[in-house]
């Protein structure tokens, strides 16, 4: 088992060194500062919504109101996932296809199935 960990550690070092996609699944093309800020803002908003739901439970709020907020978080999370998926298709998938790795198409299809 220690041998496998060493291999993973080496892969991570290689990724950090050249920025290329590899077994540790880091993005080859880094996100831009503006894009990253937008994604983080969305994520922070959803985190706030989840905290708000917890507060609603503490306040013994009406079930319908809690469910409405849950639906809002689910919708926001789904939209967030589609933004990430689009980014993945436009960067990681395209890069891997250019390298001749057509298996990435199957991976992308499996990811889409998870987002149904």
Buried (B, 14 or more C-beta within 10 A) or exposed (E): EEEEEEEEEEBBEBBEEEEEBBEBEBBBBEBEEEEEEEBEEBEEEBEEBBEBBEEBEEEEEEEEEBEEBBEBBEEBBEEBBEEBBEBBBEBBBBBBBEEEEEEBEEBBEEBBEEEE
